[in-house]
Amino acid sequence: MRKGNTMKVSASLLVLLMGFSLVACGNSNPAAQPTVNNTEEQSPALEQQPNESAAIEAEGILTGWADPHTVEIRVNEKPMSFQVSEDLQKSLDDIDDEDSVRFKYVEKTIDATTKQLVLTEIAKIESSDDNNGSNAGGTVTSDRPKTSELEVTVEGMTEKRPVKLAQAKGYSLYVFEPMAFDAEDHELTMKIDPDYEVEIEKLPANYNLDALKMDAKEELSETGEVKQLTAEQLSNGSMKDAKLYMMSQNDKKTEYFIVKELDGNGFIFHIQAPIGEPSEGFLPMAYASLNSIMNE
């Protein structure tokens, strides 16, 4: 009885061992699994080329170099930066800061958020003052020196600055480099912004100061409340000898109507001075130029 039980146990163990062997053999040779192609050929990413616009023409004022390859130009009073190639840099050698320029550029779109302006051509706009002493519409025939220096006080500092002679019909005057003079229209303006303007009007010998005062009130009232400065108020200024000094102002500009006799002749100076950065230097230079007027 005990022996028979032993044989039954041995037989059962044998069956179990055979079962394990079959399972092991089955696992040793698994069915081939479909391979996953992880090396699918990827198309190489094409390098995006910048899109380039057609050439754009513009005019502005050269501000100067921002770095060795970037120049800044003000276009309609908005500063714009342009990339400059080494070859084109030679074209800028004869152009000074604050010169008027005519140029061409292209706009390159690097990506969705980056655009680059690239200068392709640039040239200085030759003004009449480059050729004949800041004079437009006429030739300088005066015996006065063609160049000189005038004293001017800007931002509390008094210094002498170089000037060029300009001549219009009946008079001549000296003009600072940041300014331009149109002899035909008798206008003295800032190159950086022609809205800063002095219109010069030569008076006849028998002008009537009271009548001019009436004209001044009418002209200035369009800008704001009209004020007249007294001789005492003008005593320490550049226009201390003015026969009439009236002004008006609003939040955009200050306007002046000044009558002054220079070299034996009366003149009216109609001055427009917008509120802005150039305003600090405009009036001192304008007054110095106007005070240099002589009859011709």
C-alpha positions as CSV (number, residue, x, y, z in Angstrom):
1,M,0.0,0.0,0.0
2,R,2.8,2.4,0.8
3,K,4.8,1.3,-2.3
4,G,1.8,1.8,-4.5
5,N,1.3,5.3,-3.2
6,T,4.9,6.1,-3.9
7,M,4.6,5.0,-7.5
8,K,1.5,7.2,-8.0
9,V,3.4,10.2,-6.6
10,S,6.3,9.5,-8.9
11,A,4.1,9.3,-11.9
12,S,2.4,12.6,-11.0
13,L,5.8,14.3,-10.6
14,L,6.8,12.9,-14.0
15,V,3.7,14.4,-15.7
16,L,4.4,17.7,-14.1
17,L,8.0,17.8,-15.2
18,M,7.0,17.0,-18.7
19,G,4.5,19.8,-18.7
20,F,7.1,22.3,-17.5
21,S,9.5,21.1,-20.2
22,L,6.9,21.7,-22.9
23,V,6.2,25.2,-21.7
24,A,9.9,25.9,-21.5
25,C,10.5,24.7,-25.0
26,G,7.6,26.8,-26.2
27,N,9.0,29.9,-24.7
28,S,12.5,29.2,-26.1
29,N,11.3,29.7,-29.6
30,P,8.7,32.5,-29.6
31,A,6.8,33.3,-32.7
32,A,8.5,35.9,-34.8
33,Q,7.0,39.3,-33.9
34,P,6.5,41.9,-36.6
35,T,9.4,44.4,-36.4
36,V,8.7,48.0,-35.9
37,N,10.6,50.2,-38.2
38,N,12.1,52.9,-35.9
39,T,14.5,54.0,-38.5
40,E,12.0,55.4,-40.9
41,E,13.8,57.7,-43.1
42,Q,13.3,61.3,-42.1
43,S,13.3,64.1,-44.7
44,P,16.1,66.5,-43.7
45,A,14.7,69.8,-42.5
46,L,15.2,72.4,-45.2
47,E,16.9,75.6,-43.9
48,Q,14.4,78.4,-44.2
49,Q,15.7,81.2,-46.4
50,P,14.8,84.8,-45.5
51,N,12.1,86.3,-47.6
52,E,13.3,89.5,-49.2
53,S,11.1,92.4,-50.3
54,A,11.6,94.5,-53.4
55,A,13.9,97.5,-53.0
56,I,12.2,100.4,-51.1
57,E,13.3,104.0,-51.6
58,A,13.2,106.6,-48.8
59,E,14.7,109.8,-47.6
60,G,15.7,110.7,-44.0
61,I,18.3,112.2,-41.7
62,L,21.4,110.2,-40.9
63,T,21.7,109.8,-37.1
64,G,24.9,107.8,-37.0
65,W,26.3,104.4,-36.4
66,A,24.7,102.1,-33.7
67,D,27.5,99.6,-34.1
68,P,30.1,98.7,-36.8
69,H,27.4,97.1,-39.0
70,T,24.3,99.1,-38.2
71,V,23.4,102.6,-39.1
72,E,20.4,104.6,-37.8
73,I,18.4,106.9,-40.1
74,R,15.4,109.0,-39.0
75,V,12.5,108.7,-41.5
76,N,9.6,111.0,-40.8
77,E,11.1,111.5,-37.3
78,K,11.0,107.8,-36.6
79,P,14.5,106.2,-36.0
80,M,15.1,103.1,-38.1
81,S,18.1,100.8,-38.0
82,F,19.7,99.3,-41.1
83,Q,22.3,96.6,-41.6
84,V,25.2,97.8,-43.7
85,S,27.6,95.6,-45.7
86,E,31.3,96.3,-45.7
87,D,31.2,97.4,-49.3
88,L,28.4,99.9,-48.7
89,Q,30.2,101.3,-45.6
90,K,32.5,103.2,-48.0
91,S,29.5,105.2,-49.3
92,L,29.0,106.6,-45.8
93,D,32.5,107.9,-45.4
94,D,31.5,111.3,-46.9
95,I,28.2,111.6,-45.2
96,D,28.1,113.3,-41.8
97,D,25.6,112.8,-38.9
98,E,22.4,114.9,-39.4
99,D,22.9,115.0,-43.2
100,S,19.9,114.5,-45.3
101,V,20.1,111.2,-47.3
102,R,18.3,109.4,-50.0
103,F,18.6,105.6,-49.8
104,K,17.3,102.2,-50.8
105,Y,16.8,99.1,-48.6
106,V,15.2,95.7,-48.6
107,E,13.2,94.1,-45.8
108,K,14.2,90.5,-45.0
109,T,11.8,88.3,-43.0
110,I,13.9,85.9,-41.0
111,D,11.0,84.3,-39.2
112,A,7.5,85.1,-38.0
113,T,8.8,87.6,-35.4
114,T,12.1,88.8,-36.9
115,K,12.6,91.3,-39.7
116,Q,15.8,92.8,-40.8
117,L,16.3,96.0,-42.8
118,V,19.3,95.9,-45.1
119,L,20.7,99.0,-46.8
120,T,21.5,98.6,-50.4
121,E,22.2,102.2,-51.6
122,I,22.7,105.5,-49.9
123,A,23.7,109.0,-51.0
124,K,23.8,112.5,-49.4
125,I,21.1,114.9,-50.6
126,E,23.2,117.9,-51.7
127,S,21.6,121.1,-50.3
128,S,22.2,124.6,-51.4
129,D,24.2,125.3,-48.2
130,D,26.8,122.7,-49.3
131,N,27.4,124.7,-52.4
132,N,27.0,128.4,-51.6
133,G,27.0,129.0,-47.9
134,S,23.5,127.8,-46.9
135,N,21.9,129.9,-49.5
136,A,19.0,128.7,-51.6
137,G,17.8,130.4,-54.7
138,G,20.6,132.9,-55.0
139,T,24.3,133.5,-55.0
140,V,26.3,135.0,-52.1
141,T,27.8,138.3,-53.3
142,S,28.3,139.8,-49.9
143,D,31.7,141.1,-48.9
144,R,31.3,139.5,-45.4
145,P,33.4,136.4,-44.6
146,K,31.9,133.2,-45.9
147,T,32.4,131.4,-42.6
148,S,32.7,132.7,-39.1
149,E,31.7,131.8,-35.5
150,L,28.8,133.0,-33.4
151,E,28.3,132.8,-29.7
152,V,25.3,130.8,-28.5
153,T,24.1,129.6,-25.2
154,V,22.4,126.2,-25.2
155,E,21.3,124.4,-22.0
156,G,23.3,126.8,-19.9
157,M,26.5,126.5,-21.8
158,T,27.9,129.4,-23.8
159,E,30.2,128.6,-26.6
160,K,31.2,129.7,-30.1
161,R,30.0,127.6,-33.0
162,P,30.9,127.7,-36.7
163,V,28.5,129.3,-39.1
164,K,28.2,129.9,-42.9
165,L,27.1,133.0,-44.6
166,A,23.7,133.0,-46.4
167,Q,22.2,135.7,-48.5
168,A,18.7,136.6,-49.6
169,K,17.3,139.6,-51.5
170,G,18.3,142.7,-49.5
171,Y,20.2,141.1,-46.5
172,S,22.6,138.4,-45.4
173,L,23.0,136.4,-42.2
174,Y,25.0,133.6,-40.7
175,V,23.5,130.1,-40.3
176,F,24.5,127.3,-38.0
177,E,25.2,123.8,-39.3
178,P,22.0,122.2,-37.8
179,M,19.9,124.8,-39.7
180,A,19.1,125.5,-43.3
181,F,18.1,128.8,-45.0
182,D,15.8,129.1,-48.0
183,A,16.6,132.5,-49.5
184,E,13.7,132.4,-51.9
185,D,11.1,131.9,-49.1
186,H,13.2,133.7,-46.5
187,E,12.9,130.8,-44.1
188,L,15.3,129.6,-41.5
189,T,14.6,126.0,-40.4
190,M,16.0,123.1,-38.4
191,K,17.3,120.4,-40.7
192,I,16.2,117.7,-38.3
193,D,12.6,119.1,-38.3
194,P,11.5,121.9,-40.7
195,D,8.5,122.6,-38.5
196,Y,11.0,124.6,-36.4
197,E,10.8,127.7,-38.5
198,V,11.6,131.4,-38.7
199,E,10.1,133.4,-41.5
200,I,12.0,136.6,-42.1
201,E,10.1,139.6,-43.4
202,K,12.0,142.8,-44.2
203,L,9.9,145.9,-43.5
204,P,9.7,149.2,-45.4
205,A,11.4,152.2,-43.9
206,N,8.0,153.8,-42.9
207,Y,6.5,150.7,-41.1
208,N,3.9,151.4,-38.4
209,L,4.6,149.5,-35.1
210,D,1.0,149.9,-33.8
211,A,-0.4,148.3,-37.0
212,L,2.1,145.5,-36.6
213,K,1.0,144.9,-33.1
214,M,-2.6,144.5,-34.3
215,D,-1.4,142.0,-36.9
216,A,0.6,140.1,-34.3
217,K,-2.5,139.7,-32.1
218,E,-4.5,138.4,-34.9
219,E,-1.8,136.0,-36.1
220,L,-0.9,134.6,-32.6
221,S,-4.5,134.3,-31.3
222,E,-4.9,131.2,-33.4
223,T,-2.4,129.4,-31.2
224,G,-3.4,130.6,-27.8
225,E,-3.5,133.5,-25.4
226,V,-1.4,136.4,-26.7
227,K,1.3,137.9,-24.4
228,Q,3.6,140.8,-25.0
229,L,6.9,140.9,-23.2
230,T,8.1,144.2,-21.8
231,A,11.5,145.8,-22.3
232,E,12.4,144.8,-18.7
233,Q,11.5,141.2,-19.3
234,L,13.7,141.2,-22.4
235,S,16.6,143.1,-20.9
236,N,18.8,140.1,-20.3
237,G,17.9,138.1,-23.5
238,S,19.1,137.9,-27.1
239,M,16.1,140.0,-28.2
240,K,16.5,142.8,-25.7
241,D,16.5,145.5,-28.4
242,A,13.2,144.2,-30.0
243,K,10.7,146.9,-30.8
244,L,7.9,144.3,-30.3
245,Y,8.0,140.9,-28.8
246,M,4.7,139.0,-28.6
247,M,4.0,135.3,-28.2
248,S,1.3,132.7,-27.7
249,Q,1.5,129.0,-26.7
250,N,-0.5,125.8,-26.5
251,D,0.4,122.2,-25.7
252,K,1.9,121.6,-29.1
253,K,4.0,124.7,-29.9
254,T,5.0,128.3,-29.1
255,E,4.6,131.0,-31.7
256,Y,6.4,134.4,-31.7
257,F,6.0,137.6,-33.5
258,I,9.1,139.8,-33.1
259,V,9.9,143.2,-34.6
260,K,13.5,144.3,-34.5
261,E,15.7,146.8,-36.3
262,L,19.0,145.5,-37.6
263,D,21.6,147.5,-39.5
264,G,19.2,150.4,-39.9
265,N,16.3,148.3,-41.2
266,G,13.2,146.8,-39.6
267,F,12.4,143.1,-39.7
268,I,9.6,140.8,-38.5
269,F,10.5,137.4,-37.3
270,H,7.6,134.9,-37.4
271,I,8.8,132.0,-35.3
272,Q,7.2,128.5,-35.0
273,A,8.7,126.4,-32.1
274,P,7.0,123.0,-31.6
275,I,7.3,121.4,-28.2
276,G,10.0,118.7,-28.6
277,E,13.6,117.7,-28.1
278,P,15.2,120.2,-30.7
279,S,13.4,123.1,-29.1
280,E,16.1,123.8,-26.5
281,G,18.7,124.6,-29.2
282,F,16.4,126.1,-31.8
283,L,15.7,129.5,-30.3
284,P,19.2,130.3,-29.2
285,M,20.6,129.5,-32.6
286,A,17.8,131.2,-34.4
287,Y,18.3,134.4,-32.3
288,A,22.0,134.4,-32.9
289,S,21.5,134.0,-36.7
290,L,18.8,136.7,-36.8
291,N,21.0,139.1,-34.9
292,S,23.7,138.6,-37.5
293,I,21.5,140.1,-40.3
294,M,23.0,142.9,-42.3
295,N,21.6,144.8,-45.3
296,E,23.0,144.0,-48.7
